[in-house]
Amino acid sequence: MPISGLVLTTRASDQAAVLDALRKTPGVTVGEPNDRRVPVVAEAPTLSAARKLTESLMHMTGVEFVDVVSVDFQDEEL
């Protein structure tokens, strides 16, 4: 199961809505925001699903940028 460590940069005016949406997203755990940056852990069943989840976060209204900090997929077959 791929596990990704991400940091989302949000628009300040949209941060509350982004946090609410993230908390409702399956497989996503939200950390404590630091200014406009929000740490996130994303879990998905496959590498393809992990990529799709990350892409959906990139396109979320109010998200300006997604930094991929780490991806652990050591238990995946390549």
mmCIF file of the N, C-alpha and C atoms, coordinates in Angstrom:
data_MODEL
# 
_entry.id   MODEL 
# 
loop_
_atom_site.group_PDB 
_atom_site.id 
_atom_site.type_symbol 
_atom_site.label_atom_id 
_atom_site.label_alt_id 
_atom_site.label_comp_id 
_atom_site.label_asym_id 
_atom_site.label_entity_id 
_atom_site.label_seq_id 
_atom_site.pdbx_PDB_ins_code 
_atom_site.Cartn_x 
_atom_site.Cartn_y 
_atom_site.Cartn_z 
_atom_site.occupancy 
_atom_site.B_iso_or_equiv 
_atom_site.pdbx_formal_charge 
_atom_site.auth_seq_id 
_atom_site.auth_comp_id 
_atom_site.auth_asym_id 
_atom_site.auth_atom_id 
_atom_site.pdbx_PDB_model_num 
ATOM 1   N N  . MET A 1 1  ? 0.847   -1.175 0.000   1.00 0.00 ? 1  MET A N  1 
ATOM 2   C CA . MET A 1 1  ? 0.000   0.000  0.000   1.00 0.00 ? 1  MET A CA 1 
ATOM 3   C C  . MET A 1 1  ? 0.892   1.237  0.000   1.00 0.00 ? 1  MET A C  1 
ATOM 4   N N  . PRO A 1 2  ? 0.868   2.026  -1.062  1.00 0.00 ? 2  PRO A N  1 
ATOM 5   C CA . PRO A 1 2  ? 1.654   3.249  -1.101  1.00 0.00 ? 2  PRO A CA 1 
ATOM 6   C C  . PRO A 1 2  ? 1.161   4.268  -0.072  1.00 0.00 ? 2  PRO A C  1 
ATOM 7   N N  . ILE A 1 3  ? 2.115   4.865  0.616   1.00 0.00 ? 3  ILE A N  1 
ATOM 8   C CA . ILE A 1 3  ? 1.817   5.917  1.592   1.00 0.00 ? 3  ILE A CA 1 
ATOM 9   C C  . ILE A 1 3  ? 2.642   7.125  1.197   1.00 0.00 ? 3  ILE A C  1 
ATOM 10  N N  . SER A 1 4  ? 1.961   8.254  0.984   1.00 0.00 ? 4  SER A N  1 
ATOM 11  C CA . SER A 1 4  ? 2.625   9.474  0.530   1.00 0.00 ? 4  SER A CA 1 
ATOM 12  C C  . SER A 1 4  ? 2.581   10.540 1.607   1.00 0.00 ? 4  SER A C  1 
ATOM 13  N N  . GLY A 1 5  ? 3.698   11.222 1.781   1.00 0.00 ? 5  GLY A N  1 
ATOM 14  C CA . GLY A 1 5  ? 3.760   12.398 2.643   1.00 0.00 ? 5  GLY A CA 1 
ATOM 15  C C  . GLY A 1 5  ? 3.733   13.620 1.750   1.00 0.00 ? 5  GLY A C  1 
ATOM 16  N N  . LEU A 1 6  ? 2.726   14.461 1.931   1.00 0.00 ? 6  LEU A N  1 
ATOM 17  C CA . LEU A 1 6  ? 2.525   15.628 1.073   1.00 0.00 ? 6  LEU A CA 1 
ATOM 18  C C  . LEU A 1 6  ? 2.404   16.889 1.918   1.00 0.00 ? 6  LEU A C  1 
ATOM 19  N N  . VAL A 1 7  ? 2.714   18.027 1.312   1.00 0.00 ? 7  VAL A N  1 
ATOM 20  C CA . VAL A 1 7  ? 2.441   19.320 1.925   1.00 0.00 ? 7  VAL A CA 1 
ATOM 21  C C  . VAL A 1 7  ? 1.673   20.139 0.900   1.00 0.00 ? 7  VAL A C  1 
ATOM 22  N N  . LEU A 1 8  ? 0.450   20.517 1.259   1.00 0.00 ? 8  LEU A N  1 
ATOM 23  C CA . LEU A 1 8  ? -0.392  21.312 0.375   1.00 0.00 ? 8  LEU A CA 1 
ATOM 24  C C  . LEU A 1 8  ? -0.280  22.776 0.763   1.00 0.00 ? 8  LEU A C  1 
ATOM 25  N N  . THR A 1 9  ? -0.108  23.636 -0.230  1.00 0.00 ? 9  THR A N  1 
ATOM 26  C CA . THR A 1 9  ? -0.145  25.076 -0.004  1.00 0.00 ? 9  THR A CA 1 
ATOM 27  C C  . THR A 1 9  ? -1.508  25.554 -0.464  1.00 0.00 ? 9  THR A C  1 
ATOM 28  N N  . THR A 1 10 ? -2.216  26.204 0.436   1.00 0.00 ? 10 THR A N  1 
ATOM 29  C CA . THR A 1 10 ? -3.580  26.640 0.151   1.00 0.00 ? 10 THR A CA 1 
ATOM 30  C C  . THR A 1 10 ? -3.656  28.153 0.005   1.00 0.00 ? 10 THR A C  1 
ATOM 31  N N  . ARG A 1 11 ? -4.711  28.613 -0.653  1.00 0.00 ? 11 ARG A N  1 
ATOM 32  C CA . ARG A 1 11 ? -5.014  30.049 -0.631  1.00 0.00 ? 11 ARG A CA 1 
ATOM 33  C C  . ARG A 1 11 ? -5.574  30.331 0.758   1.00 0.00 ? 11 ARG A C  1 
ATOM 34  N N  . ALA A 1 12 ? -5.108  31.398 1.377   1.00 0.00 ? 12 ALA A N  1 
ATOM 35  C CA . ALA A 1 12 ? -5.530  31.716 2.746   1.00 0.00 ? 12 ALA A CA 1 
ATOM 36  C C  . ALA A 1 12 ? -7.053  31.812 2.854   1.00 0.00 ? 12 ALA A C  1 
ATOM 37  N N  . SER A 1 13 ? -7.682  32.414 1.857   1.00 0.00 ? 13 SER A N  1 
ATOM 38  C CA . SER A 1 13 ? -9.139  32.606 1.907   1.00 0.00 ? 13 SER A CA 1 
ATOM 39  C C  . SER A 1 13 ? -9.911  31.293 1.766   1.00 0.00 ? 13 SER A C  1 
ATOM 40  N N  . ASP A 1 14 ? -9.277  30.251 1.243   1.00 0.00 ? 14 ASP A N  1 
ATOM 41  C CA . ASP A 1 14 ? -9.948  28.974 1.011   1.00 0.00 ? 14 ASP A CA 1 
ATOM 42  C C  . ASP A 1 14 ? -9.514  27.877 1.978   1.00 0.00 ? 14 ASP A C  1 
ATOM 43  N N  . GLN A 1 15 ? -8.614  28.190 2.904   1.00 0.00 ? 15 GLN A N  1 
ATOM 44  C CA . GLN A 1 15 ? -8.034  27.131 3.718   1.00 0.00 ? 15 GLN A CA 1 
ATOM 45  C C  . GLN A 1 15 ? -9.077  26.351 4.528   1.00 0.00 ? 15 GLN A C  1 
ATOM 46  N N  . ALA A 1 16 ? -10.043 27.010 5.124   1.00 0.00 ? 16 ALA A N  1 
ATOM 47  C CA . ALA A 1 16 ? -11.050 26.298 5.918   1.00 0.00 ? 16 ALA A CA 1 
ATOM 48  C C  . ALA A 1 16 ? -11.815 25.288 5.058   1.00 0.00 ? 16 ALA A C  1 
ATOM 49  N N  . ALA A 1 17 ? -12.171 25.691 3.850   1.00 0.00 ? 17 ALA A N  1 
ATOM 50  C CA . ALA A 1 17 ? -12.905 24.791 2.947   1.00 0.00 ? 17 ALA A CA 1 
ATOM 51  C C  . ALA A 1 17 ? -12.014 23.636 2.507   1.00 0.00 ? 17 ALA A C  1 
ATOM 52  N N  . VAL A 1 18 ? -10.745 23.914 2.241   1.00 0.00 ? 18 VAL A N  1 
ATOM 53  C CA . VAL A 1 18 ? -9.809  22.858 1.850   1.00 0.00 ? 18 VAL A CA 1 
ATOM 54  C C  . VAL A 1 18 ? -9.653  21.852 2.982   1.00 0.00 ? 18 VAL A C  1 
ATOM 55  N N  . LEU A 1 19 ? -9.470  22.335 4.202   1.00 0.00 ? 19 LEU A N  1 
ATOM 56  C CA . LEU A 1 19 ? -9.323  21.435 5.349   1.00 0.00 ? 19 LEU A CA 1 
ATOM 57  C C  . LEU A 1 19 ? -10.557 20.563 5.520   1.00 0.00 ? 19 LEU A C  1 
ATOM 58  N N  . ASP A 1 20 ? -11.721 21.155 5.365   1.00 0.00 ? 20 ASP A N  1 
ATOM 59  C CA . ASP A 1 20 ? -12.972 20.394 5.487   1.00 0.00 ? 20 ASP A CA 1 
ATOM 60  C C  . ASP A 1 20 ? -13.040 19.301 4.421   1.00 0.00 ? 20 ASP A C  1 
ATOM 61  N N  . ALA A 1 21 ? -12.709 19.656 3.183   1.00 0.00 ? 21 ALA A N  1 
ATOM 62  C CA . ALA A 1 21 ? -12.737 18.677 2.087   1.00 0.00 ? 21 ALA A CA 1 
ATOM 63  C C  . ALA A 1 21 ? -11.708 17.573 2.299   1.00 0.00 ? 21 ALA A C  1 
ATOM 64  N N  . LEU A 1 22 ? -10.500 17.943 2.756   1.00 0.00 ? 22 LEU A N  1 
ATOM 65  C CA . LEU A 1 22 ? -9.460  16.942 2.998   1.00 0.00 ? 22 LEU A CA 1 
ATOM 66  C C  . LEU A 1 22 ? -9.896  15.949 4.066   1.00 0.00 ? 22 LEU A C  1 
ATOM 67  N N  . ARG A 1 23 ? -10.499 16.444 5.124   1.00 0.00 ? 23 ARG A N  1 
ATOM 68  C CA . ARG A 1 23 ? -10.929 15.569 6.232   1.00 0.00 ? 23 ARG A CA 1 
ATOM 69  C C  . ARG A 1 23 ? -12.015 14.592 5.802   1.00 0.00 ? 23 ARG A C  1 
ATOM 70  N N  . LYS A 1 24 ? -12.708 14.897 4.716   1.00 0.00 ? 24 LYS A N  1 
ATOM 71  C CA . LYS A 1 24 ? -13.754 14.022 4.190   1.00 0.00 ? 24 LYS A CA 1 
ATOM 72  C C  . LYS A 1 24 ? -13.238 13.083 3.098   1.00 0.00 ? 24 LYS A C  1 
ATOM 73  N N  . THR A 1 25 ? -11.970 13.228 2.721   1.00 0.00 ? 25 THR A N  1 
ATOM 74  C CA . THR A 1 25 ? -11.406 12.434 1.638   1.00 0.00 ? 25 THR A CA 1 
ATOM 75  C C  . THR A 1 25 ? -10.877 11.110 2.171   1.00 0.00 ? 25 THR A C  1 
ATOM 76  N N  . PRO A 1 26 ? -11.404 9.979  1.688   1.00 0.00 ? 26 PRO A N  1 
ATOM 77  C CA . PRO A 1 26 ? -10.921 8.672  2.151   1.00 0.00 ? 26 PRO A CA 1 
ATOM 78  C C  . PRO A 1 26 ? -9.428  8.493  1.870   1.00 0.00 ? 26 PRO A C  1 
ATOM 79  N N  . GLY A 1 27 ? -8.727  7.935  2.849   1.00 0.00 ? 27 GLY A N  1 
ATOM 80  C CA . GLY A 1 27 ? -7.305  7.664  2.694   1.00 0.00 ? 27 GLY A CA 1 
ATOM 81  C C  . GLY A 1 27 ? -6.406  8.833  3.031   1.00 0.00 ? 27 GLY A C  1 
ATOM 82  N N  . VAL A 1 28 ? -6.990  9.962  3.431   1.00 0.00 ? 28 VAL A N  1 
ATOM 83  C CA . VAL A 1 28 ? -6.211  11.166 3.724   1.00 0.00 ? 28 VAL A CA 1 
ATOM 84  C C  . VAL A 1 28 ? -6.269  11.478 5.213   1.00 0.00 ? 28 VAL A C  1 
ATOM 85  N N  . THR A 1 29 ? -5.099  11.681 5.799   1.00 0.00 ? 29 THR A N  1 
ATOM 86  C CA . THR A 1 29 ? -4.985  12.131 7.187   1.00 0.00 ? 29 THR A CA 1 
ATOM 87  C C  . THR A 1 29 ? -4.356  13.515 7.157   1.00 0.00 ? 29 THR A C  1 
ATOM 88  N N  . VAL A 1 30 ? -5.001  14.466 7.837   1.00 0.00 ? 30 VAL A N  1 
ATOM 89  C CA . VAL A 1 30 ? -4.574  15.861 7.800   1.00 0.00 ? 30 VAL A CA 1 
ATOM 90  C C  . VAL A 1 30 ? -3.830  16.211 9.079   1.00 0.00 ? 30 VAL A C  1 
ATOM 91  N N  . GLY A 1 31 ? -2.673  16.846 8.921   1.00 0.00 ? 31 GLY A N  1 
ATOM 92  C CA . GLY A 1 31 ? -1.900  17.314 10.051  1.00 0.00 ? 31 GLY A CA 1 
ATOM 93  C C  . GLY A 1 31 ? -2.283  18.739 10.429  1.00 0.00 ? 31 GLY A C  1 
ATOM 94  N N  . GLU A 1 32 ? -1.542  19.311 11.345  1.00 0.00 ? 32 GLU A N  1 
ATOM 95  C CA . GLU A 1 32 ? -1.794  20.669 11.831  1.00 0.00 ? 32 GLU A CA 1 
ATOM 96  C C  . GLU A 1 32 ? -1.283  21.690 10.805  1.00 0.00 ? 32 GLU A C  1 
ATOM 97  N N  . PRO A 1 33 ? -2.163  22.565 10.312  1.00 0.00 ? 33 PRO A N  1 
ATOM 98  C CA . PRO A 1 33 ? -1.722  23.575 9.347   1.00 0.00 ? 33 PRO A CA 1 
ATOM 99  C C  . PRO A 1 33 ? -0.671  24.506 9.962   1.00 0.00 ? 33 PRO A C  1 
ATOM 100 N N  . ASN A 1 34 ? 0.242   24.950 9.108   1.00 0.00 ? 34 ASN A N  1 
ATOM 101 C CA . ASN A 1 34 ? 1.249   25.932 9.493   1.00 0.00 ? 34 ASN A CA 1 
ATOM 102 C C  . ASN A 1 34 ? 1.159   27.054 8.477   1.00 0.00 ? 34 ASN A C  1 
ATOM 103 N N  . ASP A 1 35 ? 0.502   28.133 8.863   1.00 0.00 ? 35 ASP A N  1 
ATOM 104 C CA . ASP A 1 35 ? 0.215   29.235 7.953   1.00 0.00 ? 35 ASP A CA 1 
ATOM 105 C C  . ASP A 1 35 ? -0.629  28.676 6.808   1.00 0.00 ? 35 ASP A C  1 
ATOM 106 N N  . ARG A 1 36 ? -0.190  28.764 5.571   1.00 0.00 ? 36 ARG A N  1 
ATOM 107 C CA . ARG A 1 36 ? -0.968  28.273 4.426   1.00 0.00 ? 36 ARG A CA 1 
ATOM 108 C C  . ARG A 1 36 ? -0.607  26.850 4.042   1.00 0.00 ? 36 ARG A C  1 
ATOM 109 N N  . ARG A 1 37 ? 0.322   26.249 4.749   1.00 0.00 ? 37 ARG A N  1 
ATOM 110 C CA . ARG A 1 37 ? 0.768   24.893 4.414   1.00 0.00 ? 37 ARG A CA 1 
ATOM 111 C C  . ARG A 1 37 ? 0.085   23.861 5.312   1.00 0.00 ? 37 ARG A C  1 
ATOM 112 N N  . VAL A 1 38 ? -0.326  22.765 4.670   1.00 0.00 ? 38 VAL A N  1 
ATOM 113 C CA . VAL A 1 38 ? -1.050  21.715 5.381   1.00 0.00 ? 38 VAL A CA 1 
ATOM 114 C C  . VAL A 1 38 ? -0.356  20.375 5.100   1.00 0.00 ? 38 VAL A C  1 
ATOM 115 N N  . PRO A 1 39 ? 0.178   19.730 6.154   1.00 0.00 ? 39 PRO A N  1 
ATOM 116 C CA . PRO A 1 39 ? 0.777   18.412 5.951   1.00 0.00 ? 39 PRO A CA 1 
ATOM 117 C C  . PRO A 1 39 ? -0.315  17.349 5.828   1.00 0.00 ? 39 PRO A C  1 
ATOM 118 N N  . VAL A 1 40 ? -0.095  16.411 4.918   1.00 0.00 ? 40 VAL A N  1 
ATOM 119 C CA . VAL A 1 40 ? -1.085  15.379 4.639   1.00 0.00 ? 40 VAL A CA 1 
ATOM 120 C C  . VAL A 1 40 ? -0.369  14.042 4.451   1.00 0.00 ? 40 VAL A C  1 
ATOM 121 N N  . VAL A 1 41 ? -0.979  12.990 4.962   1.00 0.00 ? 41 VAL A N  1 
ATOM 122 C CA . VAL A 1 41 ? -0.547  11.629 4.663   1.00 0.00 ? 41 VAL A CA 1 
ATOM 123 C C  . VAL A 1 41 ? -1.663  11.003 3.839   1.00 0.00 ? 41 VAL A C  1 
ATOM 124 N N  . ALA A 1 42 ? -1.301  10.462 2.686   1.00 0.00 ? 42 ALA A N  1 
ATOM 125 C CA . ALA A 1 42 ? -2.285  9.852  1.793   1.00 0.00 ? 42 ALA A CA 1 
ATOM 126 C C  . ALA A 1 42 ? -1.947  8.376  1.605   1.00 0.00 ? 42 ALA A C  1 
ATOM 127 N N  . GLU A 1 43 ? -2.934  7.519  1.817   1.00 0.00 ? 43 GLU A N  1 
ATOM 128 C CA . GLU A 1 43 ? -2.766  6.070  1.640   1.00 0.00 ? 43 GLU A CA 1 
ATOM 129 C C  . GLU A 1 43 ? -3.694  5.609  0.525   1.00 0.00 ? 43 GLU A C  1 
ATOM 130 N N  . ALA A 1 44 ? -3.174  4.737  -0.324  1.00 0.00 ? 44 ALA A N  1 
ATOM 131 C CA . ALA A 1 44 ? -3.970  4.205  -1.433  1.00 0.00 ? 44 ALA A CA 1 
ATOM 132 C C  . ALA A 1 44 ? -3.604  2.732  -1.624  1.00 0.00 ? 44 ALA A C  1 
ATOM 133 N N  . PRO A 1 45 ? -4.500  1.955  -2.201  1.00 0.00 ? 45 PRO A N  1 
ATOM 134 C CA . PRO A 1 45 ? -4.237  0.521  -2.356  1.00 0.00 ? 45 PRO A CA 1 
ATOM 135 C C  . PRO A 1 45 ? -3.202  0.176  -3.426  1.00 0.00 ? 45 PRO A C  1 
ATOM 136 N N  . THR A 1 46 ? -3.022  1.047  -4.429  1.00 0.00 ? 46 THR A N  1 
ATOM 137 C CA . THR A 1 46 ? -2.076  0.774  -5.516  1.00 0.00 ? 46 THR A CA 1 
ATOM 138 C C  . THR A 1 46 ? -1.327  2.057  -5.884  1.00 0.00 ? 46 THR A C  1 
ATOM 139 N N  . LEU A 1 47 ? -0.240  1.905  -6.644  1.00 0.00 ? 47 LEU A N  1 
ATOM 140 C CA . LEU A 1 47 ? 0.489   3.081  -7.113  1.00 0.00 ? 47 LEU A CA 1 
ATOM 141 C C  . LEU A 1 47 ? -0.383  3.952  -8.024  1.00 0.00 ? 47 LEU A C  1 
ATOM 142 N N  . SER A 1 48 ? -1.172  3.315  -8.860  1.00 0.00 ? 48 SER A N  1 
ATOM 143 C CA . SER A 1 48 ? -2.062  4.062  -9.745  1.00 0.00 ? 48 SER A CA 1 
ATOM 144 C C  . SER A 1 48 ? -3.081  4.865  -8.942  1.00 0.00 ? 48 SER A C  1 
ATOM 145 N N  . ALA A 1 49 ? -3.651  4.251  -7.924  1.00 0.00 ? 49 ALA A N  1 
ATOM 146 C CA . ALA A 1 49 ? -4.621  4.954  -7.080  1.00 0.00 ? 49 ALA A CA 1 
ATOM 147 C C  . ALA A 1 49 ? -3.948  6.081  -6.308  1.00 0.00 ? 49 ALA A C  1 
ATOM 148 N N  . ALA A 1 50 ? -2.702  5.880  -5.881  1.00 0.00 ? 50 ALA A N  1 
ATOM 149 C CA . ALA A 1 50 ? -1.961  6.925  -5.165  1.00 0.00 ? 50 ALA A CA 1 
ATOM 150 C C  . ALA A 1 50 ? -1.732  8.127  -6.085  1.00 0.00 ? 50 ALA A C  1 
ATOM 151 N N  . ARG A 1 51 ? -1.368  7.849  -7.327  1.00 0.00 ? 51 ARG A N  1 
ATOM 152 C CA . ARG A 1 51 ? -1.152  8.931  -8.293  1.00 0.00 ? 51 ARG A CA 1 
ATOM 153 C C  . ARG A 1 51 ? -2.462  9.692  -8.538  1.00 0.00 ? 51 ARG A C  1 
ATOM 154 N N  . LYS A 1 52 ? -3.557  8.972  -8.704  1.00 0.00 ? 52 LYS A N  1 
ATOM 155 C CA . LYS A 1 52 ? -4.853  9.617  -8.932  1.00 0.00 ? 52 LYS A CA 1 
ATOM 156 C C  . LYS A 1 52 ? -5.274  10.454 -7.732  1.00 0.00 ? 52 LYS A C  1 
ATOM 157 N N  . LEU A 1 53 ? -5.033  9.944  -6.521  1.00 0.00 ? 53 LEU A N  1 
ATOM 158 C CA . LEU A 1 53 ? -5.380  10.685 -5.309  1.00 0.00 ? 53 LEU A CA 1 
ATOM 159 C C  . LEU A 1 53 ? -4.564  11.973 -5.239  1.00 0.00 ? 53 LEU A C  1 
ATOM 160 N N  . THR A 1 54 ? -3.271  11.887 -5.497  1.00 0.00 ? 54 THR A N  1 
ATOM 161 C CA . THR A 1 54 ? -2.414  13.073 -5.461  1.00 0.00 ? 54 THR A CA 1 
ATOM 162 C C  . THR A 1 54 ? -2.855  14.086 -6.514  1.00 0.00 ? 54 THR A C  1 
ATOM 163 N N  . GLU A 1 55 ? -3.172  13.609 -7.702  1.00 0.00 ? 55 GLU A N  1 
ATOM 164 C CA . GLU A 1 55 ? -3.640  14.510 -8.762  1.00 0.00 ? 55 GLU A CA 1 
ATOM 165 C C  . GLU A 1 55 ? -4.959  15.171 -8.378  1.00 0.00 ? 55 GLU A C  1 
ATOM 166 N N  . SER A 1 56 ? -5.844  14.441 -7.709  1.00 0.00 ? 56 SER A N  1 
ATOM 167 C CA . SER A 1 56 ? -7.112  15.047 -7.297  1.00 0.00 ? 56 SER A CA 1 
ATOM 168 C C  . SER A 1 56 ? -6.879  16.136 -6.247  1.00 0.00 ? 56 SER A C  1 
ATOM 169 N N  . LEU A 1 57 ? -5.888  15.939 -5.387  1.00 0.00 ? 57 LEU A N  1 
ATOM 170 C CA . LEU A 1 57 ? -5.563  16.971 -4.396  1.00 0.00 ? 57 LEU A CA 1 
ATOM 171 C C  . LEU A 1 57 ? -4.983  18.202 -5.096  1.00 0.00 ? 57 LEU A C  1 
ATOM 172 N N  . MET A 1 58 ? -4.173  17.986 -6.134  1.00 0.00 ? 58 MET A N  1 
ATOM 173 C CA . MET A 1 58 ? -3.591  19.104 -6.881  1.00 0.00 ? 58 MET A CA 1 
ATOM 174 C C  . MET A 1 58 ? -4.663  19.975 -7.532  1.00 0.00 ? 58 MET A C  1 
ATOM 175 N N  . HIS A 1 59 ? -5.767  19.359 -7.918  1.00 0.00 ? 59 HIS A N  1 
ATOM 176 C CA . HIS A 1 59 ? -6.832  20.081 -8.613  1.00 0.00 ? 59 HIS A CA 1 
ATOM 177 C C  . HIS A 1 59 ? -7.942  20.555 -7.687  1.00 0.00 ? 59 HIS A C  1 
ATOM 178 N N  . MET A 1 60 ? -7.795  20.334 -6.396  1.00 0.00 ? 60 MET A N  1 
ATOM 179 C CA . MET A 1 60 ? -8.801  20.755 -5.430  1.00 0.00 ? 60 MET A CA 1 
ATOM 180 C C  . MET A 1 60 ? -8.869  22.287 -5.376  1.00 0.00 ? 60 MET A C  1 
ATOM 181 N N  . THR A 1 61 ? -10.068 22.829 -5.407  1.00 0.00 ? 61 THR A N  1 
ATOM 182 C CA . THR A 1 61 ? -10.246 24.276 -5.312  1.00 0.00 ? 61 THR A CA 1 
ATOM 183 C C  . THR A 1 61 ? -9.623  24.781 -4.015  1.00 0.00 ? 61 THR A C  1 
ATOM 184 N N  . GLY A 1 62 ? -8.790  25.806 -4.135  1.00 0.00 ? 62 GLY A N  1 
ATOM 185 C CA . GLY A 1 62 ? -8.137  26.391 -2.969  1.00 0.00 ? 62 GLY A CA 1 
ATOM 186 C C  . GLY A 1 62 ? -6.734  25.872 -2.729  1.00 0.00 ? 62 GLY A C  1 
ATOM 187 N N  . VAL A 1 63 ? -6.337  24.818 -3.448  1.00 0.00 ? 63 VAL A N  1 
ATOM 188 C CA . VAL A 1 63 ? -4.981  24.286 -3.325  1.00 0.00 ? 63 VAL A CA 1 
ATOM 189 C C  . VAL A 1 63 ? -4.135  24.910 -4.436  1.00 0.00 ? 63 VAL A C  1 
ATOM 190 N N  . GLU A 1 64 ? -3.069  25.591 -4.027  1.00 0.00 ? 64 GLU A N  1 
ATOM 191 C CA . GLU A 1 64 ? -2.194  26.245 -5.004  1.00 0.00 ? 64 GLU A CA 1 
ATOM 192 C C  . GLU A 1 64 ? -1.048  25.343 -5.457  1.00 0.00 ? 64 GLU A C  1 
ATOM 193 N N  . PHE A 1 65 ? -0.572  24.472 -4.562  1.00 0.00 ? 65 PHE A N  1 
ATOM 194 C CA . PHE A 1 65 ? 0.580   23.654 -4.890  1.00 0.00 ? 65 PHE A CA 1 
ATOM 195 C C  . PHE A 1 65 ? 0.618   22.439 -3.981  1.00 0.00 ? 65 PHE A C  1 
ATOM 196 N N  . VAL A 1 66 ? 1.145   21.334 -4.478  1.00 0.00 ? 66 VAL A N  1 
ATOM 197 C CA . VAL A 1 66 ? 1.337   20.127 -3.674  1.00 0.00 ? 66 VAL A CA 1 
ATOM 198 C C  . VAL A 1 66 ? 2.798   19.720 -3.770  1.00 0.00 ? 66 VAL A C  1 
ATOM 199 N N  . ASP A 1 67 ? 3.471   19.696 -2.628  1.00 0.00 ? 67 ASP A N  1 
ATOM 200 C CA . ASP A 1 67 ? 4.839   19.180 -2.562  1.00 0.00 ? 67 ASP A CA 1 
ATOM 201 C C  . ASP A 1 67 ? 4.766   17.713 -2.153  1.00 0.00 ? 67 ASP A C  1 
ATOM 202 N N  . VAL A 1 68 ? 5.400   16.855 -2.932  1.00 0.00 ? 68 VAL A N  1 
ATOM 203 C CA . VAL A 1 68 ? 5.494   15.445 -2.570  1.00 0.00 ? 68 VAL A CA 1 
ATOM 204 C C  . VAL A 1 68 ? 6.784   15.291 -1.766  1.00 0.00 ? 68 VAL A C  1 
ATOM 205 N N  . VAL A 1 69 ? 6.635   15.021 -0.480  1.00 0.00 ? 69 VAL A N  1 
ATOM 206 C CA . VAL A 1 69 ? 7.783   14.921 0.415   1.00 0.00 ? 69 VAL A CA 1 
ATOM 207 C C  . VAL A 1 69 ? 8.362   13.515 0.376   1.00 0.00 ? 69 VAL A C  1 
ATOM 208 N N  . SER A 1 70 ? 7.484   12.518 0.360   1.00 0.00 ? 70 SER A N  1 
ATOM 209 C CA . SER A 1 70 ? 7.952   11.137 0.310   1.00 0.00 ? 70 SER A CA 1 
ATOM 210 C C  . SER A 1 70 ? 6.843   10.231 -0.199  1.00 0.00 ? 70 SER A C  1 
ATOM 211 N N  . VAL A 1 71 ? 7.279   9.096  -0.761  1.00 0.00 ? 71 VAL A N  1 
ATOM 212 C CA . VAL A 1 71 ? 6.339   8.043  -1.157  1.00 0.00 ? 71 VAL A CA 1 
ATOM 213 C C  . VAL A 1 71 ? 6.971   6.727  -0.763  1.00 0.00 ? 71 VAL A C  1 
ATOM 214 N N  . ASP A 1 72 ? 6.263   5.973  0.070   1.00 0.00 ? 72 ASP A N  1 
ATOM 215 C CA . ASP A 1 72 ? 6.740   4.654  0.500   1.00 0.00 ? 72 ASP A CA 1 
ATOM 216 C C  . ASP A 1 72 ? 5.894   3.606  -0.210  1.00 0.00 ? 72 ASP A C  1 
ATOM 217 N N  . PHE A 1 73 ? 6.514   2.876  -1.116  1.00 0.00 ? 73 PHE A N  1 
ATOM 218 C CA . PHE A 1 73 ? 5.806   1.821  -1.829  1.00 0.00 ? 73 PHE A CA 1 
ATOM 219 C C  . PHE A 1 73 ? 6.613   0.536  -1.806  1.00 0.00 ? 73 PHE A C  1 
ATOM 220 N N  . GLN A 1 74 ? 7.353   0.324  -0.729  1.00 0.00 ? 74 GLN A N  1 
ATOM 221 C CA . GLN A 1 74 ? 8.243   -0.832 -0.677  1.00 0.00 ? 74 GLN A CA 1 
ATOM 222 C C  . GLN A 1 74 ? 7.500   -2.167 -0.714  1.00 0.00 ? 74 GLN A C  1 
ATOM 223 N N  . ASP A 1 75 ? 6.248   -2.200 -0.320  1.00 0.00 ? 75 ASP A N  1 
ATOM 224 C CA . ASP A 1 75 ? 5.525   -3.478 -0.367  1.00 0.00 ? 75 ASP A CA 1 
ATOM 225 C C  . ASP A 1 75 ? 4.797   -3.680 -1.712  1.00 0.00 ? 75 ASP A C  1 
ATOM 226 N N  . GLU A 1 76 ? 5.039   -2.792 -2.671  1.00 0.00 ? 76 GLU A N  1 
ATOM 227 C CA . GLU A 1 76 ? 4.408   -2.896 -3.991  1.00 0.00 ? 76 GLU A CA 1 
ATOM 228 C C  . GLU A 1 76 ? 5.302   -3.681 -4.949  1.00 0.00 ? 76 GLU A C  1 
ATOM 229 N N  . GLU A 1 77 ? 4.668   -4.442 -5.816  1.00 0.00 ? 77 GLU A N  1 
ATOM 230 C CA . GLU A 1 77 ? 5.392   -5.115 -6.897  1.00 0.00 ? 77 GLU A CA 1 
ATOM 231 C C  . GLU A 1 77 ? 5.525   -4.138 -8.041  1.00 0.00 ? 77 GLU A C  1 
ATOM 232 N N  . LEU A 1 78 ? 6.718   -3.987 -8.583  1.00 0.00 ? 78 LEU A N  1 
ATOM 233 C CA . LEU A 1 78 ? 6.929   -3.044 -9.700  1.00 0.00 ? 78 LEU A CA 1 
ATOM 234 C C  . LEU A 1 78 ? 6.947   -3.750 -11.025 1.00 0.00 ? 78 LEU A C  1 
# 
